[in-house]
Amino acid sequence: MPNLKAIRDRIKSVKNTKKITEAMRLVAAAKVRRAQEQVTATRPFADRLAQVLYGLLNRLQFEEANLPLLKQREVKSVGLLVITGDRGLCGAYNTNVIRRAENRAKELKKEGRDYKYILVGRKAIQYFERRNQPIDAKYSGLEQIPTASEASAIADELLSLFLSESVDRIELIYTKFVSLISSRPVIQTLLPLTRQGLEPQDDEIFRLTTRGGEFKVEREKVSTQVRSFPRDMIFEQDPVQILNALLPLYLNNQLLRALQESASSELAARMTAMNSASDNATEMIGTLTLSYNKARQAAITQEILEVVGGAQALSG
């Protein structure tokens, strides 16, 4: 017969675990909202930067401009910037990014190209250090809501590697946010920059809302409104010098956006994982409660049978 006290203790333990997972889900939801506010706050700068770059694009021919960040070189070595999280309990978020980075490294090795890692996040650092992979720089302990100063520090390291010709191309591997239950690791070339990559593109903003006690994501299409500079505009500085100063800012903005998307994907993955854990806890509590009631009913029935049997023995 099952031990009733052991079942009661198990039910109590599972209920306490459910409280923890539910609290973690709500904390992740609050941080997703903070990340959304930060993305909204950085949009005016990004839009203005896109407008200036678009205007310069129409005034200059990049093929004739001698800009180091636009220089295409023969690719002999590639820097892989991998963005993961510092913590676990977020499903397969970290595993998917690391697997994508490993596959890309294998592809480069088959092509006869060297590679080195620039790692963001404790999970990636621990994984690749244990496997003695070539690591050029490591960043951990970043804010869960990325800041411009953190993106700037990483961008400075990338610029140093590229301009010193330690690497001929830098690729970014991060998780693109799709929805609360879906995200995918993607690869994007950061350096060298290309003219097509600098052209303004439409964007999407995700907003986390609550409907009927459930979290929902609303998408909003955002188009960047740009216009050409007046033809009679006179630049005090050479437009090439202006571009040379703006391109690092553009790189910082791209990197900050990738960090923000990765953070949103991690938080969404943690929300999903904790929600699944809470659902599993609820199901387990129901199963254990049913087992407890069955065991208690069996014990009561056994006691009644013993009393009846004793009474019959005495009367006989």
PyMOL commands that set and color helices and strands:
alter all, ss='L'
color gray80, all
select helices_A, chain A and resi 4-59+68-70+93-110+122-130+148-163+195-198+239-315
alter helices_A, ss='H'
color red, helices_A
select strands_A, chain A and resi 77-83+114-120+135-139+169-179+182-191+203-211+214-222
alter strands_A, ss='S'
color yellow, strands_A
deselect
rebuild
show_as cartoon
